[in-house]
Amino acid sequence: MMRARKKDAWGSRFSFSELERFLRFCKRVAPVIPLRDFKKGKDRCIILKQDADLDLYPSFEFARIQKSLGVRSTFFVLTTSHTYNPQSAPLRRMLKEMSDDGFEIGLHFDPSVYGRASKAELERAVRDECAVLERITGCPIRSIALHNPSITGEYPIFKGYLNTHDKAFFSNERYISDSMRVDPMLHPYRGKDPYAFGRNSKKFPLLITLHPEQFLPCGGDYADTIARYQSRMAVEIMRAYLDLLDTIRREKLYSIK
């Protein structure tokens, strides 16, 4: 059972109700758009994106919340994750539904998977990974977000795609992320207040990055995020095992036909 976490020093519990409140605020101050709809020279707008690092199910929950509020945004998906597989049947269905509902599916690209690959090799890898997601959604992949680029300090830009690290919106005054949420000793938004930051959309386009797995129905910390993931995976593995047993016994697969 997940433990409810008290509000931290920044007044944030990362709950669904808090998320809805923030999304309503964003809608009031500027148009909220997916990255694919951004046009250079555009003034008042908030580009909203979500990175699926640990799990893809929370992104589906996010999409349903946003749909109920009339918000559309971009979800970036790893094809090289060791904790979820977007090509599995249930996740394929989720991604297709999200795409059909008007959400943009982008590539969450992790260059570290390819070791010391050259720029040309990384460009081929990007095209190959985009093709995986395109076969799932039936839509072209237009946007790319790097996975954990601050660890390596490398920010490659891939031609032909919208890159979240483009200088048009990747700067201290135009970009905010909740990525420091994983460390309870740090400010989740690197010292920025999301609401004060959002009001800057009156001056220039903003890019907001959220990580859906960090938000929980009643709030919690990242340890609760991991516990929720482990619990769901344990249930899924046991269900798959029981389904396999049922099939073997029903179809009498234990005997040679």
N, C-alpha and C positions, 0 to 999 in steps of 0.2 A: 504494500500500500504506500503510495507516495505521501511524503510529509509536506505539509504546507509550510512555506518559508515566509518569515516576516519580511516586511518591506526593508530593503537595504537603505544605505545612506543617501541613495539617489532617488528614493521613492518609487522604485521599480520592482515588481514581482514577476514580470514576464508572464502574465496570465492572459487568457483569451479576452476577458473584459477590458483589460488594459490595451490590448492590441486594437480592439474595435474602437475604443476611445481615440487612440492615436490616428487610426485610419480616417475617422470622421473629421478630426482636426485637419489632416492633410487635405482632404477634399474641400474644406472651407477656405484654405489659404491659397490653393492653386490646383490646376488640373493634375490628376495623378495618371501617369501613362506608363506603358511598358517601354523598354528601351527601343524597340523597333520603330516606335512612333516618334522618336526624337528627331528634330530637324535643327541643324546648326543655325543659330541666329534666333531660335525660339526663346522667348522670355519666360514668363511665368509658367513653370511646370515643375512637378516632382516626378522624377523617374524612380519608380519603386521596383526593387529587385529582391529576390530571395535566393540564397544559396543552400542547396541540399547537400550537407556534408556527411552527416551520420545516417540519415534515414529519409525516405521519400514519402512515407505516410503523412508526416506533419505538413508537408507541402500541399498535399491534397486537402487537408483540413483548412489550411490557410486559404486555399483557392475557394473553398465553399463559403468561408467567412467573408472574403472579399466580394464574391458574387452576390451575396445577400445585401452588401452595401453599395453595389454598383461600381466596384473598383476593378480595374484590370491592370495586371502587372506582368513582370517577367520572372520565371522560375528557372534557375540554372541547375542543370543535372549532370552529375558525374557518370561517365560510362566506364570508369576505371576504379570505382569504389570497391573496397573490400568489405563493406558493411551492407550494401544493397545492390541489387542487380536490376537496372531499368528494363532489361529484356525479359524478365520473368513475367509470367502471364498476368498476375494481379497488378503489377506496376505498369505494365504496358497499357492495361485498361485505364488506370488512373491518369497516365500522361495523355492518352488519347482524349479522355473526357475533358481534362483541363484545357487542352488545345482547342477542342471543339467549342468550349465555353468562352473562347476569346482570349485566353491567357497565352502569353508567349513562352515557349520552351526554348531555352538557350543552352549552350554547352558550357559546363563548368570544367574547364580544362586544367589538368594537373601535369605540367611539364616534367616534374620530378620522376614520373613513372618511366620516362624514356632515358633516364640517365644523362649522359653528356651528349645528347643529340644535337645536331646542327640545326640552324634556323630552318633550312630546307626540309630536314627530317621532321621537325616539329610541325611545319605547315602541312606536310602529308598526313601526319597523325591527326591534326585538327580536322582535315577533310574526312578522314576515315571515321572519326568519332562523330562528327556531324551527321554522316550518312546513317549511322546507327539510330540516332534520334529521329532523323527524317523518315526512316522506314516505320518507326513507331507512330509518329504523329501525322504523317502524310503532308507535313508542311516544311518548307525550307528553313534551315537554321540560319538566322541572321546575326545573332549576338553571342559573344563569348565573354566569360568572366574567368579569370585565373583563380586557381585554388591555392590558397596560402602563399601568395607571392612575396609577402613581407619576410618570410623565413629565409628565402634565397636572395631577396633583393633584386630579382630579375622580373622585368615587366615587358615581355615581348608583345608587340602589336601585330595582329594578323590581318593582312590586307583582304578586302572583300567582305569583312565582317564589321559590325559595330563592337568595339572593345570597351569594356567598362573602365579601363585604365586610360582612356583617351584624355588628353589634357583639357578637352572642352568641359569636363565635369569632375575629373579626378584631381582634386586639390583640397587643401585643408578647409577652405571656406565653402566648398561646394559638395563635399562628400562626408557621409557619416555611416558608421557600421557598428553593429552590436557584437563584433567578433571577439572583444575582450571579455565577454560574458563567461567564457570557459574558465577564467581565473578569478576566483572569488575575492582576491586581494586587489584587483584592479577595477577601475571604473569601466562599466560595460561599453560605454560609448567614447572611450578615451578622453573623458573629461568634458564632453559636450552634452548640452541639454537638448534632447530631440525636438522639443517644442520650440525653444528659442531658435534652434537651427532651422526648423521648418518655415519660420517666418521670413527667412532670407530668400525664400522663393519669389518674393516681390522684387528682388534685385537681379537674380540670375537663376538659371536652371539648377536644380539640386539632384543628387543621386543618393538614395537611401538604401542601404543593404541590411536586410534582416535574415536571421537563420531560423526557419520555422521550428526545428526540433528544440530550440531553446524556450519556446513558449508552451506552457502547459495549461490545461483547463482551469486549474485553481492557482497557478503559479508554482514556483519552485526554483531550485538552483540547477546547475549543470549535472550534479550527481543524480538529481531526480530525472533529468533528461535521459541519462544512461540507464537508470533503473527502468524507466518506461520502455525504452528500446529493448532491453534484455527480456522484460516480461512479455512483450508482444511477440518477440522472436521465439521464445520458449513455447508459447501457445501455438504458433504457426508450425513449428517443427513437430510438436506432439500431434497436431491435427493431421499433418502430412503422413506421419507414421501410422496413425489409426486408419486413415483413408487407404493406405497401401495394404494394411492387414485385411481390411474389409474387401478390397478388390481381390486379393489372393484367395480368400476363403469363398467369396461369392462365385468367382469364376473358376474355382478349383484349379488354380494355377500350380498347385503342388504336385499335380499328376501329369505325366507325359501324355499328350494327345496324339 
